[in-house]
Amino acid sequence: MEDISLQSRIDVLTEQQVLIQDSAVAFIAQDEELKKTRGSRFVQLGYDQQTWQDIAELGWLGFLVPEQYGGI
């Protein structure tokens, strides 16, 4: 089996995938309340509503939906 290096796997990302990756990195970097978000798993809802809303506004909820049905 051929060993594929991390760099060679990164090089095959499409332009759209790179934009999504950059968006995710920026989102996480600006999330000053990361500890609060991680801690939210212990509250009744199990997630931080504002973080979930931010993720929805970025369009990330459409990743698992085929494009023909409005996904990404």
PDB file with SEQRES, HELIX, SHEET and CRYST1 records, atoms N, CA, C and O in Angstrom:
SEQRES   1 A   72  MET GLU ASP ILE SER LEU GLN SER ARG ILE ASP VAL LEU          
SEQRES   2 A   72  THR GLU GLN GLN VAL LEU ILE GLN ASP SER ALA VAL ALA          
SEQRES   3 A   72  PHE ILE ALA GLN ASP GLU GLU LEU LYS LYS THR ARG GLY          
SEQRES   4 A   72  SER ARG PHE VAL GLN LEU GLY TYR ASP GLN GLN THR TRP          
SEQRES   5 A   72  GLN ASP ILE ALA GLU LEU GLY TRP LEU GLY PHE LEU VAL          
SEQRES   6 A   72  PRO GLU GLN TYR GLY GLY ILE                                  
HELIX    1 AA1 LEU A    6  ILE A   10  1                                   5    
HELIX    2 AA2 GLU A   15  GLN A   30  1                                  16    
HELIX    3 AA3 LEU A   34  GLY A   39  1                                   6    
HELIX    4 AA4 SER A   40  PHE A   42  5                                   3    
HELIX    5 AA5 GLN A   49  GLU A   57  1                                   9    
HELIX    6 AA6 TRP A   60  GLY A   62  5                                   3    
HELIX    7 AA7 GLU A   67  TYR A   69  5                                   3    
CRYST1    1.000    1.000    1.000  90.00  90.00  90.00 P 1           1          
ATOM      1  N   MET A   1       0.847  -1.181   0.000  1.00  0.00           N  
ATOM      2  CA  MET A   1       0.000   0.000   0.000  1.00  0.00           C  
ATOM      3  C   MET A   1       0.891   1.242   0.000  1.00  0.00           C  
ATOM      4  O   MET A   1       1.866   1.316   0.748  1.00  0.00           O  
ATOM      5  N   GLU A   2       0.555   2.192  -0.823  1.00  0.00           N  
ATOM      6  CA  GLU A   2       1.353   3.405  -0.954  1.00  0.00           C  
ATOM      7  C   GLU A   2       1.063   4.356   0.200  1.00  0.00           C  
ATOM      8  O   GLU A   2      -0.094   4.589   0.551  1.00  0.00           O  
ATOM      9  N   ASP A   3       2.128   4.902   0.787  1.00  0.00           N  
ATOM     10  CA  ASP A   3       1.990   5.867   1.871  1.00  0.00           C  
ATOM     11  C   ASP A   3       1.849   7.260   1.263  1.00  0.00           C  
ATOM     12  O   ASP A   3       2.764   7.750   0.601  1.00  0.00           O  
ATOM     13  N   ILE A   4       0.713   7.889   1.488  1.00  0.00           N  
ATOM     14  CA  ILE A   4       0.462   9.221   0.935  1.00  0.00           C  
ATOM     15  C   ILE A   4       0.739  10.241   2.030  1.00  0.00           C  
ATOM     16  O   ILE A   4       0.136  10.191   3.102  1.00  0.00           O  
ATOM     17  N   SER A   5       1.648  11.159   1.756  1.00  0.00           N  
ATOM     18  CA  SER A   5       2.008  12.157   2.758  1.00  0.00           C  
ATOM     19  C   SER A   5       0.875  13.157   2.947  1.00  0.00           C  
ATOM     20  O   SER A   5       0.011  13.320   2.085  1.00  0.00           O  
ATOM     21  N   LEU A   6       0.904  13.815   4.090  1.00  0.00           N  
ATOM     22  CA  LEU A   6      -0.108  14.824   4.395  1.00  0.00           C  
ATOM     23  C   LEU A   6      -0.091  15.927   3.349  1.00  0.00           C  
ATOM     24  O   LEU A   6      -1.148  16.364   2.895  1.00  0.00           O  
ATOM     25  N   GLN A   7       1.094  16.382   2.963  1.00  0.00           N  
ATOM     26  CA  GLN A   7       1.194  17.468   1.990  1.00  0.00           C  
ATOM     27  C   GLN A   7       0.561  17.085   0.658  1.00  0.00           C  
ATOM     28  O   GLN A   7      -0.123  17.906   0.047  1.00  0.00           O  
ATOM     29  N   SER A   8       0.773  15.860   0.199  1.00  0.00           N  
ATOM     30  CA  SER A   8       0.188  15.465  -1.084  1.00  0.00           C  
ATOM     31  C   SER A   8      -1.325  15.380  -0.993  1.00  0.00           C  
ATOM     32  O   SER A   8      -2.014  15.632  -1.982  1.00  0.00           O  
ATOM     33  N   ARG A   9      -1.861  15.028   0.182  1.00  0.00           N  
ATOM     34  CA  ARG A   9      -3.315  15.010   0.348  1.00  0.00           C  
ATOM     35  C   ARG A   9      -3.868  16.424   0.370  1.00  0.00           C  
ATOM     36  O   ARG A   9      -4.957  16.673  -0.148  1.00  0.00           O  
ATOM     37  N   ILE A  10      -3.135  17.344   0.960  1.00  0.00           N  
ATOM     38  CA  ILE A  10      -3.574  18.733   1.025  1.00  0.00           C  
ATOM     39  C   ILE A  10      -3.575  19.350  -0.370  1.00  0.00           C  
ATOM     40  O   ILE A  10      -4.453  20.149  -0.698  1.00  0.00           O  
ATOM     41  N   ASP A  11      -2.600  18.983  -1.182  1.00  0.00           N  
ATOM     42  CA  ASP A  11      -2.481  19.550  -2.523  1.00  0.00           C  
ATOM     43  C   ASP A  11      -3.650  19.192  -3.433  1.00  0.00           C  
ATOM     44  O   ASP A  11      -3.840  19.849  -4.457  1.00  0.00           O  
ATOM     45  N   VAL A  12      -4.430  18.184  -3.100  1.00  0.00           N  
ATOM     46  CA  VAL A  12      -5.523  17.780  -3.969  1.00  0.00           C  
ATOM     47  C   VAL A  12      -6.853  18.433  -3.589  1.00  0.00           C  
ATOM     48  O   VAL A  12      -7.889  18.099  -4.163  1.00  0.00           O  
ATOM     49  N   LEU A  13      -6.836  19.350  -2.638  1.00  0.00           N  
ATOM     50  CA  LEU A  13      -8.065  20.048  -2.279  1.00  0.00           C  
ATOM     51  C   LEU A  13      -8.487  20.964  -3.420  1.00  0.00           C  
ATOM     52  O   LEU A  13      -7.656  21.600  -4.070  1.00  0.00           O  
ATOM     53  N   THR A  14      -9.783  21.016  -3.647  1.00  0.00           N  
ATOM     54  CA  THR A  14     -10.302  21.940  -4.650  1.00  0.00           C  
ATOM     55  C   THR A  14     -10.277  23.349  -4.084  1.00  0.00           C  
ATOM     56  O   THR A  14     -10.082  23.544  -2.884  1.00  0.00           O  
ATOM     57  N   GLU A  15     -10.472  24.321  -4.946  1.00  0.00           N  
ATOM     58  CA  GLU A  15     -10.501  25.707  -4.494  1.00  0.00           C  
ATOM     59  C   GLU A  15     -11.617  25.914  -3.460  1.00  0.00           C  
ATOM     60  O   GLU A  15     -11.429  26.619  -2.469  1.00  0.00           O  
ATOM     61  N   GLN A  16     -12.773  25.295  -3.702  1.00  0.00           N  
ATOM     62  CA  GLN A  16     -13.889  25.417  -2.765  1.00  0.00           C  
ATOM     63  C   GLN A  16     -13.535  24.786  -1.416  1.00  0.00           C  
ATOM     64  O   GLN A  16     -13.871  25.337  -0.368  1.00  0.00           O  
ATOM     65  N   GLN A  17     -12.867  23.647  -1.436  1.00  0.00           N  
ATOM     66  CA  GLN A  17     -12.478  22.989  -0.191  1.00  0.00           C  
ATOM     67  C   GLN A  17     -11.472  23.833   0.586  1.00  0.00           C  
ATOM     68  O   GLN A  17     -11.522  23.888   1.815  1.00  0.00           O  
ATOM     69  N   VAL A  18     -10.564  24.485  -0.123  1.00  0.00           N  
ATOM     70  CA  VAL A  18      -9.595  25.361   0.534  1.00  0.00           C  
ATOM     71  C   VAL A  18     -10.316  26.541   1.182  1.00  0.00           C  
ATOM     72  O   VAL A  18      -9.978  26.931   2.300  1.00  0.00           O  
ATOM     73  N   LEU A  19     -11.300  27.109   0.496  1.00  0.00           N  
ATOM     74  CA  LEU A  19     -12.073  28.218   1.060  1.00  0.00           C  
ATOM     75  C   LEU A  19     -12.827  27.779   2.313  1.00  0.00           C  
ATOM     76  O   LEU A  19     -12.882  28.518   3.296  1.00  0.00           O  
ATOM     77  N   ILE A  20     -13.403  26.589   2.282  1.00  0.00           N  
ATOM     78  CA  ILE A  20     -14.114  26.059   3.443  1.00  0.00           C  
ATOM     79  C   ILE A  20     -13.134  25.835   4.590  1.00  0.00           C  
ATOM     80  O   ILE A  20     -13.424  26.172   5.738  1.00  0.00           O  
ATOM     81  N   GLN A  21     -11.986  25.272   4.278  1.00  0.00           N  
ATOM     82  CA  GLN A  21     -10.964  25.030   5.292  1.00  0.00           C  
ATOM     83  C   GLN A  21     -10.523  26.354   5.925  1.00  0.00           C  
ATOM     84  O   GLN A  21     -10.423  26.453   7.148  1.00  0.00           O  
ATOM     85  N   ASP A  22     -10.261  27.354   5.107  1.00  0.00           N  
ATOM     86  CA  ASP A  22      -9.863  28.664   5.612  1.00  0.00           C  
ATOM     87  C   ASP A  22     -10.954  29.275   6.480  1.00  0.00           C  
ATOM     88  O   ASP A  22     -10.666  29.890   7.507  1.00  0.00           O  
ATOM     89  N   SER A  23     -12.198  29.106   6.070  1.00  0.00           N  
ATOM     90  CA  SER A  23     -13.334  29.616   6.833  1.00  0.00           C  
ATOM     91  C   SER A  23     -13.412  28.952   8.203  1.00  0.00           C  
ATOM     92  O   SER A  23     -13.657  29.620   9.207  1.00  0.00           O  
ATOM     93  N   ALA A  24     -13.204  27.645   8.243  1.00  0.00           N  
ATOM     94  CA  ALA A  24     -13.249  26.913   9.512  1.00  0.00           C  
ATOM     95  C   ALA A  24     -12.121  27.349  10.437  1.00  0.00           C  
ATOM     96  O   ALA A  24     -12.335  27.533  11.635  1.00  0.00           O  
ATOM     97  N   VAL A  25     -10.930  27.515   9.892  1.00  0.00           N  
ATOM     98  CA  VAL A  25      -9.786  27.954  10.696  1.00  0.00           C  
ATOM     99  C   VAL A  25     -10.050  29.345  11.269  1.00  0.00           C  
ATOM    100  O   VAL A  25      -9.790  29.592  12.446  1.00  0.00           O  
ATOM    101  N   ALA A  26     -10.565  30.251  10.442  1.00  0.00           N  
ATOM    102  CA  ALA A  26     -10.864  31.605  10.901  1.00  0.00           C  
ATOM    103  C   ALA A  26     -11.954  31.597  11.965  1.00  0.00           C  
ATOM    104  O   ALA A  26     -11.872  32.339  12.944  1.00  0.00           O  
ATOM    105  N   PHE A  27     -12.972  30.764  11.780  1.00  0.00           N  
ATOM    106  CA  PHE A  27     -14.071  30.679  12.741  1.00  0.00           C  
ATOM    107  C   PHE A  27     -13.560  30.216  14.098  1.00  0.00           C  
ATOM    108  O   PHE A  27     -13.903  30.799  15.126  1.00  0.00           O  
ATOM    109  N   ILE A  28     -12.750  29.180  14.100  1.00  0.00           N  
ATOM    110  CA  ILE A  28     -12.233  28.647  15.355  1.00  0.00           C  
ATOM    111  C   ILE A  28     -11.270  29.634  16.004  1.00  0.00           C  
ATOM    112  O   ILE A  28     -11.266  29.781  17.227  1.00  0.00           O  
ATOM    113  N   ALA A  29     -10.459  30.309  15.203  1.00  0.00           N  
ATOM    114  CA  ALA A  29      -9.490  31.262  15.732  1.00  0.00           C  
ATOM    115  C   ALA A  29     -10.174  32.448  16.401  1.00  0.00           C  
ATOM    116  O   ALA A  29      -9.674  32.964  17.400  1.00  0.00           O  
ATOM    117  N   GLN A  30     -11.303  32.883  15.868  1.00  0.00           N  
ATOM    118  CA  GLN A  30     -11.991  34.037  16.443  1.00  0.00           C  
ATOM    119  C   GLN A  30     -12.894  33.672  17.602  1.00  0.00           C  
ATOM    120  O   GLN A  30     -13.404  34.555  18.292  1.00  0.00           O  
ATOM    121  N   ASP A  31     -13.100  32.384  17.827  1.00  0.00           N  
ATOM    122  CA  ASP A  31     -13.999  31.934  18.890  1.00  0.00           C  
ATOM    123  C   ASP A  31     -13.294  32.023  20.235  1.00  0.00           C  
ATOM    124  O   ASP A  31     -12.719  31.046  20.715  1.00  0.00           O  
ATOM    125  N   GLU A  32     -13.345  33.223  20.844  1.00  0.00           N  
ATOM    126  CA  GLU A  32     -12.694  33.447  22.128  1.00  0.00           C  
ATOM    127  C   GLU A  32     -13.370  32.675  23.250  1.00  0.00           C  
ATOM    128  O   GLU A  32     -12.803  32.526  24.332  1.00  0.00           O  
ATOM    129  N   GLU A  33     -14.558  32.193  23.004  1.00  0.00           N  
ATOM    130  CA  GLU A  33     -15.297  31.480  24.034  1.00  0.00           C  
ATOM    131  C   GLU A  33     -15.255  29.976  23.792  1.00  0.00           C  
ATOM    132  O   GLU A  33     -16.223  29.271  24.074  1.00  0.00           O  
ATOM    133  N   LEU A  34     -14.142  29.489  23.273  1.00  0.00           N  
ATOM    134  CA  LEU A  34     -14.039  28.071  22.955  1.00  0.00           C  
ATOM    135  C   LEU A  34     -14.264  27.200  24.188  1.00  0.00           C  
ATOM    136  O   LEU A  34     -14.924  26.163  24.107  1.00  0.00           O  
ATOM    137  N   LYS A  35     -13.719  27.616  25.323  1.00  0.00           N  
ATOM    138  CA  LYS A  35     -13.927  26.837  26.548  1.00  0.00           C  
ATOM    139  C   LYS A  35     -15.408  26.799  26.913  1.00  0.00           C  
ATOM    140  O   LYS A  35     -15.921  25.765  27.340  1.00  0.00           O  
ATOM    141  N   LYS A  36     -16.091  27.926  26.744  1.00  0.00           N  
ATOM    142  CA  LYS A  36     -17.529  27.964  27.030  1.00  0.00           C  
ATOM    143  C   LYS A  36     -18.274  27.024  26.090  1.00  0.00           C  
ATOM    144  O   LYS A  36     -19.181  26.302  26.502  1.00  0.00           O  
ATOM    145  N   THR A  37     -17.878  27.046  24.833  1.00  0.00           N  
ATOM    146  CA  THR A  37     -18.520  26.185  23.845  1.00  0.00           C  
ATOM    147  C   THR A  37     -18.293  24.716  24.180  1.00  0.00           C  
ATOM    148  O   THR A  37     -19.220  23.909  24.131  1.00  0.00           O  
ATOM    149  N   ARG A  38     -17.059  24.380  24.520  1.00  0.00           N  
ATOM    150  CA  ARG A  38     -16.766  22.995  24.893  1.00  0.00           C  
ATOM    151  C   ARG A  38     -17.525  22.606  26.153  1.00  0.00           C  
ATOM    152  O   ARG A  38     -18.000  21.477  26.274  1.00  0.00           O  
ATOM    153  N   GLY A  39     -17.639  23.537  27.087  1.00  0.00           N  
ATOM    154  CA  GLY A  39     -18.347  23.262  28.328  1.00  0.00           C  
ATOM    155  C   GLY A  39     -19.841  23.110  28.141  1.00  0.00           C  
ATOM    156  O   GLY A  39     -20.519  22.547  29.000  1.00  0.00           O  
ATOM    157  N   SER A  40     -20.363  23.603  27.031  1.00  0.00           N  
ATOM    158  CA  SER A  40     -21.807  23.547  26.808  1.00  0.00           C  
ATOM    159  C   SER A  40     -22.318  22.123  26.632  1.00  0.00           C  
ATOM    160  O   SER A  40     -23.524  21.885  26.690  1.00  0.00           O  
ATOM    161  N   ARG A  41     -21.414  21.182  26.418  1.00  0.00           N  
ATOM    162  CA  ARG A  41     -21.863  19.796  26.273  1.00  0.00           C  
ATOM    163  C   ARG A  41     -22.448  19.262  27.577  1.00  0.00           C  
ATOM    164  O   ARG A  41     -23.104  18.220  27.594  1.00  0.00           O  
ATOM    165  N   PHE A  42     -22.204  19.983  28.664  1.00  0.00           N  
ATOM    166  CA  PHE A  42     -22.712  19.548  29.961  1.00  0.00           C  
ATOM    167  C   PHE A  42     -24.036  20.224  30.336  1.00  0.00           C  
ATOM    168  O   PHE A  42     -24.614  19.914  31.377  1.00  0.00           O  
ATOM    169  N   VAL A  43     -24.512  21.138  29.501  1.00  0.00           N  
ATOM    170  CA  VAL A  43     -25.791  21.786  29.777  1.00  0.00           C  
ATOM    171  C   VAL A  43     -26.911  20.989  29.130  1.00  0.00           C  
ATOM    172  O   VAL A  43     -26.662  20.074  28.346  1.00  0.00           O  
ATOM    173  N   GLN A  44     -28.135  21.340  29.462  1.00  0.00           N  
ATOM    174  CA  GLN A  44     -29.281  20.563  28.994  1.00  0.00           C  
ATOM    175  C   GLN A  44     -29.344  20.462  27.470  1.00  0.00           C  
ATOM    176  O   GLN A  44     -29.622  19.385  26.944  1.00  0.00           O  
ATOM    177  N   LEU A  45     -29.096  21.547  26.757  1.00  0.00           N  
ATOM    178  CA  LEU A  45     -29.167  21.515  25.293  1.00  0.00           C  
ATOM    179  C   LEU A  45     -28.022  20.710  24.690  1.00  0.00           C  
ATOM    180  O   LEU A  45     -28.196  20.069  23.653  1.00  0.00           O  
ATOM    181  N   GLY A  46     -26.861  20.737  25.323  1.00  0.00           N  
ATOM    182  CA  GLY A  46     -25.712  20.007  24.807  1.00  0.00           C  
ATOM    183  C   GLY A  46     -24.921  20.764  23.754  1.00  0.00           C  
ATOM    184  O   GLY A  46     -23.973  20.222  23.186  1.00  0.00           O  
ATOM    185  N   TYR A  47     -25.293  22.004  23.488  1.00  0.00           N  
ATOM    186  CA  TYR A  47     -24.565  22.823  22.520  1.00  0.00           C  
ATOM    187  C   TYR A  47     -24.826  24.288  22.822  1.00  0.00           C  
ATOM    188  O   TYR A  47     -25.799  24.628  23.495  1.00  0.00           O  
ATOM    189  N   ASP A  48     -23.955  25.152  22.325  1.00  0.00           N  
ATOM    190  CA  ASP A  48     -24.120  26.588  22.485  1.00  0.00           C  
ATOM    191  C   ASP A  48     -24.964  27.106  21.319  1.00  0.00           C  
ATOM    192  O   ASP A  48     -24.578  26.959  20.160  1.00  0.00           O  
ATOM    193  N   GLN A  49     -26.093  27.701  21.618  1.00  0.00           N  
ATOM    194  CA  GLN A  49     -27.016  28.134  20.563  1.00  0.00           C  
ATOM    195  C   GLN A  49     -26.391  29.159  19.621  1.00  0.00           C  
ATOM    196  O   GLN A  49     -26.621  29.101  18.413  1.00  0.00           O  
ATOM    197  N   GLN A  50     -25.609  30.091  20.149  1.00  0.00           N  
ATOM    198  CA  GLN A  50     -25.009  31.114  19.294  1.00  0.00           C  
ATOM    199  C   GLN A  50     -23.983  30.505  18.343  1.00  0.00           C  
ATOM    200  O   GLN A  50     -23.926  30.863  17.167  1.00  0.00           O  
ATOM    201  N   THR A  51     -23.177  29.585  18.859  1.00  0.00           N  
ATOM    202  CA  THR A  51     -22.194  28.924  17.997  1.00  0.00           C  
ATOM    203  C   THR A  51     -22.901  28.143  16.898  1.00  0.00           C  
ATOM    204  O   THR A  51     -22.477  28.172  15.743  1.00  0.00           O  
ATOM    205  N   TRP A  52     -23.970  27.449  17.249  1.00  0.00           N  
ATOM    206  CA  TRP A  52     -24.740  26.687  16.261  1.00  0.00           C  
ATOM    207  C   TRP A  52     -25.306  27.621  15.192  1.00  0.00           C  
ATOM    208  O   TRP A  52     -25.285  27.295  14.005  1.00  0.00           O  
ATOM    209  N   GLN A  53     -25.812  28.780  15.610  1.00  0.00           N  
ATOM    210  CA  GLN A  53     -26.351  29.763  14.669  1.00  0.00           C  
ATOM    211  C   GLN A  53     -25.248  30.282  13.746  1.00  0.00           C  
ATOM    212  O   GLN A  53     -25.456  30.435  12.543  1.00  0.00           O  
ATOM    213  N   ASP A  54     -24.067  30.552  14.324  1.00  0.00           N  
ATOM    214  CA  ASP A  54     -22.938  31.021  13.511  1.00  0.00           C  
ATOM    215  C   ASP A  54     -22.546  29.980  12.467  1.00  0.00           C  
ATOM    216  O   ASP A  54     -22.279  30.324  11.315  1.00  0.00           O  
ATOM    217  N   ILE A  55     -22.511  28.718  12.863  1.00  0.00           N  
ATOM    218  CA  ILE A  55     -22.173  27.633  11.938  1.00  0.00           C  
ATOM    219  C   ILE A  55     -23.216  27.539  10.823  1.00  0.00           C  
ATOM    220  O   ILE A  55     -22.870  27.328   9.661  1.00  0.00           O  
ATOM    221  N   ALA A  56     -24.480  27.694  11.177  1.00  0.00           N  
ATOM    222  CA  ALA A  56     -25.555  27.657  10.180  1.00  0.00           C  
ATOM    223  C   ALA A  56     -25.410  28.811   9.189  1.00  0.00           C  
ATOM    224  O   ALA A  56     -25.592  28.624   7.986  1.00  0.00           O  
ATOM    225  N   GLU A  57     -25.083  30.001   9.693  1.00  0.00           N  
ATOM    226  CA  GLU A  57     -24.925  31.164   8.821  1.00  0.00           C  
ATOM    227  C   GLU A  57     -23.746  31.004   7.865  1.00  0.00           C  
ATOM    228  O   GLU A  57     -23.750  31.577   6.775  1.00  0.00           O  
ATOM    229  N   LEU A  58     -22.742  30.234   8.262  1.00  0.00           N  
ATOM    230  CA  LEU A  58     -21.610  29.955   7.382  1.00  0.00           C  
ATOM    231  C   LEU A  58     -21.966  28.930   6.306  1.00  0.00           C  
ATOM    232  O   LEU A  58     -21.202  28.727   5.363  1.00  0.00           O  
ATOM    233  N   GLY A  59     -23.118  28.291   6.446  1.00  0.00           N  
ATOM    234  CA  GLY A  59     -23.568  27.319   5.458  1.00  0.00           C  
ATOM    235  C   GLY A  59     -23.030  25.920   5.663  1.00  0.00           C  
ATOM    236  O   GLY A  59     -23.212  25.058   4.803  1.00  0.00           O  
ATOM    237  N   TRP A  60     -22.378  25.677   6.776  1.00  0.00           N  
ATOM    238  CA  TRP A  60     -21.749  24.382   7.010  1.00  0.00           C  
ATOM    239  C   TRP A  60     -22.755  23.264   7.214  1.00  0.00           C  
ATOM    240  O   TRP A  60     -22.401  22.093   7.072  1.00  0.00           O  
ATOM    241  N   LEU A  61     -23.987  23.585   7.540  1.00  0.00           N  
ATOM    242  CA  LEU A  61     -24.985  22.538   7.757  1.00  0.00           C  
ATOM    243  C   LEU A  61     -25.353  21.837   6.453  1.00  0.00           C  
ATOM    244  O   LEU A  61     -25.949  20.760   6.468  1.00  0.00           O  
ATOM    245  N   GLY A  62     -24.999  22.444   5.336  1.00  0.00           N  
ATOM    246  CA  GLY A  62     -25.304  21.851   4.041  1.00  0.00           C  
ATOM    247  C   GLY A  62     -24.244  20.899   3.518  1.00  0.00           C  
ATOM    248  O   GLY A  62     -24.389  20.367   2.417  1.00  0.00           O  
ATOM    249  N   PHE A  63     -23.181  20.670   4.279  1.00  0.00           N  
ATOM    250  CA  PHE A  63     -22.108  19.789   3.812  1.00  0.00           C  
ATOM    251  C   PHE A  63     -22.582  18.369   3.546  1.00  0.00           C  
ATOM    252  O   PHE A  63     -22.117  17.731   2.602  1.00  0.00           O  
ATOM    253  N   LEU A  64     -23.479  17.874   4.345  1.00  0.00           N  
ATOM    254  CA  LEU A  64     -23.905  16.483   4.221  1.00  0.00           C  
ATOM    255  C   LEU A  64     -25.100  16.296   3.294  1.00  0.00           C  
ATOM    256  O   LEU A  64     -25.544  15.173   3.056  1.00  0.00           O  
ATOM    257  N   VAL A  65     -25.613  17.404   2.777  1.00  0.00           N  
ATOM    258  CA  VAL A  65     -26.768  17.343   1.886  1.00  0.00           C  
ATOM    259  C   VAL A  65     -26.268  17.416   0.441  1.00  0.00           C  
ATOM    260  O   VAL A  65     -25.495  18.315   0.110  1.00  0.00           O  
ATOM    261  N   PRO A  66     -26.688  16.499  -0.418  1.00  0.00           N  
ATOM    262  CA  PRO A  66     -26.256  16.546  -1.822  1.00  0.00           C  
ATOM    263  C   PRO A  66     -26.643  17.879  -2.476  1.00  0.00           C  
ATOM    264  O   PRO A  66     -27.674  18.463  -2.143  1.00  0.00           O  
ATOM    265  N   GLU A  67     -25.817  18.346  -3.397  1.00  0.00           N  
ATOM    266  CA  GLU A  67     -26.068  19.618  -4.077  1.00  0.00           C  
ATOM    267  C   GLU A  67     -27.438  19.659  -4.734  1.00  0.00           C  
ATOM    268  O   GLU A  67     -28.082  20.707  -4.750  1.00  0.00           O  
ATOM    269  N   GLN A  68     -27.893  18.535  -5.278  1.00  0.00           N  
ATOM    270  CA  GLN A  68     -29.186  18.504  -5.965  1.00  0.00           C  
ATOM    271  C   GLN A  68     -30.346  18.824  -5.027  1.00  0.00           C  
ATOM    272  O   GLN A  68     -31.444  19.154  -5.478  1.00  0.00           O  
ATOM    273  N   TYR A  69     -30.098  18.726  -3.717  1.00  0.00           N  
ATOM    274  CA  TYR A  69     -31.132  19.042  -2.733  1.00  0.00           C  
ATOM    275  C   TYR A  69     -30.827  20.325  -1.973  1.00  0.00           C  
ATOM    276  O   TYR A  69     -31.426  20.592  -0.931  1.00  0.00           O  
ATOM    277  N   GLY A  70     -29.896  21.118  -2.494  1.00  0.00           N  
ATOM    278  CA  GLY A  70     -29.584  22.402  -1.887  1.00  0.00           C  
ATOM    279  C   GLY A  70     -28.362  22.404  -0.986  1.00  0.00           C  
ATOM    280  O   GLY A  70     -28.066  23.415  -0.349  1.00  0.00           O  
ATOM    281  N   GLY A  71     -27.656  21.297  -0.925  1.00  0.00           N  
ATOM    282  CA  GLY A  71     -26.455  21.222  -0.097  1.00  0.00           C  
ATOM    283  C   GLY A  71     -25.239  21.766  -0.825  1.00  0.00           C  
ATOM    284  O   GLY A  71     -25.331  22.330  -1.915  1.00  0.00           O  
ATOM    285  N   ILE A  72     -24.122  21.580  -0.192  1.00  0.00           N  
ATOM    286  CA  ILE A  72     -22.859  22.079  -0.747  1.00  0.00           C  
ATOM    287  C   ILE A  72     -22.132  20.944  -1.425  1.00  0.00           C  
ATOM    288  O   ILE A  72     -21.043  21.141  -1.962  1.00  0.00           O  
TER     289      ILE A  72                                                      
END                                                                             
